[in-house]
Amino acid sequence: MIADITVTEKSFGPKLLMSGIKFSIDDGEKVGVIGRNGVGKSTLFGILAGTDKDFTGEIIFKRGTVVVATAQEHHDMGETTVLQYVLQGLPEYSHLSHIMETYPHTMGDDMKLIEEYTQALMRFDDKGFYQIEEQIERELDNFQLPGVAHRTFSTLSGGQKRLVEVIKVMHSDANLALVDEPTNHMDYVAKAQYVEWMKSAREAMLVITHDRDVLNEVDRIIELKDGESVSYKGNYDAYLKQNAVSTGTQMNDFEMIEKRIVNLKAKVIDYQRLKEKSRNPGTIQKFKRLEENSRKELAELQAKEKPTFWIDKESAANLNYKVAAQYDKFKAKNIKMKLQDDESRSKHILVTARDVSLGYGDTPLFSGINIDLRESEALELRGRNGAGKTTLIKALLGDTTPTFFSGDISLDPHVRIGVYEQEVGPTYFELPLEAAIERMYLDRNLSISTTKVRNLLSDYLFSEGDGKTPVSRLSGGQKARFQLIAMLANDPQLLILDEPTNHLDLPSIEELETALAKYSGATLYVSHDGYFRHSLGGEVLQVGSV
């Protein structure tokens, strides 16, 4: 065992986030961490990394354990280069380098300092740090990031920063790696390389992810739910089977509690009446005691919050009649996506491209692109990061920045388009969520009312308090749900999706897949989620080289 984790209380103001987190991690074990948006996955990582000490519980690491964590956000990087950033994240590197660079000028004949300097030289060699810069540059090349080692870190794209974070972990020589959403923004080649490294790495890992391709390669899955942690042996497919069984048992237990509550309410009334009718003091005391005991048990049961029940749609389809009825009654609330699924729309062509070659300046990114996309069809744009997928989408939407080297693109001038984008536009970033939704509708000349805003917040699982929160302060999952609202605002006939599963939790991803399966419009999408691509299907258009 490398770590034993117990969190008995973690709160934000009056909100209790965690109350029963308890699990261990074995040496070399790969553990996926899942849970609905907002349950505290990143908060848990902050506790394990030591940056969040405001909790009740105990985190015990095996003596000598080195823990390293990826960063989700990167602020105030200044002129730090990629190489400098990776080196700064390596345990001991900065400390040893400082000794090696400064002690020769200051230690003189001080034997203690000379000894520290000698030990630092030996430790630096033992850690392989004399060759580390060359190794990091080689790994950057392996992840298709040649020549970026000496570029300023802040100039990298989101996907490139993710890759650098992985390389930082790879070279950390840690015992436990905390990896938060590693494959968001990675292309399919980089993700395959990450998965292969994760499977073969000697260090233990806790990986926050809803990427089912990654989850299918872990040894165990820990789900954070209702303030507690539940451990499932095996990978994602094994989790789905175990979750269906355990959820069935939990629903049965909860239904028994509901029946007991109804029974106790009736008993309280009965005992109260019998007490009032009795004339014998002993009998009165007896019914009074029974009434008080029933009220106490009733209060305890009513204080229990309803557990979160979710079963994947494939497992749910195979439930027996009784359990299926329970699930329909108790299942957790999910996002409600309203997509047109009638079959009355025509199948006319919405997007056409003929022998298109696009790029910037004098350099084409790709050539030979041909598209005929009709209503009810799906088309996947597949290519490496930087191959030109986003450039092609921009040109399709009328952006004149890219240079046409050949060919042309035409779009039905009457088609309504819904675009799912990775980043929230600056127009809405600092507005409270309610105001951002209203502004987004008005900017598109669409009708909006307070009631509709309230309904949208409810449909997409936002609380009343979330509506008053600036978009900039929402979680990644909440921002993703705002982007879904924006995409569907104008009842689109053509959807353009850029990595829509990033930041969404598993139930929300499944709801998105279910809605898209019924959608009668056309879909043009980019995704490196193998499960999502299999679900949505459609033709594949390779952009750039494989």
Stockholm file with secondary structure:
# STOCKHOLM 1.0

chainA/1-546         MIADITVTEKSFGPKLLMSGIKFSIDDGEKVGVIGRNGVGKSTLFGILAGTDKDFTGEIIFKRGTVVVATAQEHHDMGETTVLQYVLQGLPEYSHLSHIMETYPHTMGDDMKLIEEYTQALMRFDDKGFYQIEEQIERELDNFQLPGVAHRTFSTLSGGQKRLVEVIKVMHSDANLALVDEPTNHMDYVAKAQYVEWMKSAREAMLVITHDRDVLNEVDRIIELKDGESVSYKGNYDAYLKQNAVSTGTQMNDFEMIEKRIVNLKAKVIDYQRLKEKSRNPGTIQKFKRLEENSRKELAELQAKEKPTFWIDKESAANLNYKVAAQYDKFKAKNIKMKLQDDESRSKHILVTARDVSLGYGDTPLFSGINIDLRESEALELRGRNGAGKTTLIKALLGDTTPTFFSGDISLDPHVRIGVYEQEVGPTYFELPLEAAIERMYLDRNLSISTTKVRNLLSDYLFSEGDGKTPVSRLSGGQKARFQLIAMLANDPQLLILDEPTNHLDLPSIEELETALAKYSGATLYVSHDGYFRHSLGGEVLQVGSV
#=GR chainA/1-546 SS CCEEEEEEEEEETTEEEESBEEEEECTTCEEEEECSTTSSHHHHHHHHHTSCCCSEEEEEECTTCCEEECCSCCCCCTTCBHHHHHHHTSTTHHHHHHHHHHHHHHCTTCHHHHHHHHHHHHHHHHTTTTSHHHHHHHHHHHTTCTTCTTSBGGGSCHHHHHHHHHHHHHTSCCSEEEEESTTTTCCHHHHHHHHHHHHHCSSEEEEECCCHHHHTTCSEEEEEETTEEEEEESCHHHHHHHHHHHHHHHHHHHHHHHHHHHHHHHHHHHHHHHHHHCCSHHHHHHHHHHHHHHHHHHHHHHHSCCCCCCCCHHHHHTCCHHHHHHHHHHCCCCCCCCCCCCSCSCCCEEEEEEEEEEEETTEEEEEEEEEEEETTCEEEEECCTTSSHHHHHHHHTTCCCSEEEEEEEEECTTCCEEEECSSCCHHHHTSBHHHHHHHHHHHTTCCCCHHHHHHHHHHTTCCHHHHTSBGGGSCHHHHHHHHHHHHHTTCCSEEEEESTTTTCCHHHHHHHHHHHHHCCSEEEEECCCHHHHHHHCCEEEECSCC
#=GC SS_cons         CCEEEEEEEEEETTEEEESBEEEEECTTCEEEEECSTTSSHHHHHHHHHTSCCCSEEEEEECTTCCEEECCSCCCCCTTCBHHHHHHHTSTTHHHHHHHHHHHHHHCTTCHHHHHHHHHHHHHHHHTTTTSHHHHHHHHHHHTTCTTCTTSBGGGSCHHHHHHHHHHHHHTSCCSEEEEESTTTTCCHHHHHHHHHHHHHCSSEEEEECCCHHHHTTCSEEEEEETTEEEEEESCHHHHHHHHHHHHHHHHHHHHHHHHHHHHHHHHHHHHHHHHHHCCSHHHHHHHHHHHHHHHHHHHHHHHSCCCCCCCCHHHHHTCCHHHHHHHHHHCCCCCCCCCCCCSCSCCCEEEEEEEEEEEETTEEEEEEEEEEEETTCEEEEECCTTSSHHHHHHHHTTCCCSEEEEEEEEECTTCCEEEECSSCCHHHHTSBHHHHHHHHHHHTTCCCCHHHHHHHHHHTTCCHHHHTSBGGGSCHHHHHHHHHHHHHTTCCSEEEEESTTTTCCHHHHHHHHHHHHHCCSEEEEECCCHHHHHHHCCEEEECSCC
//
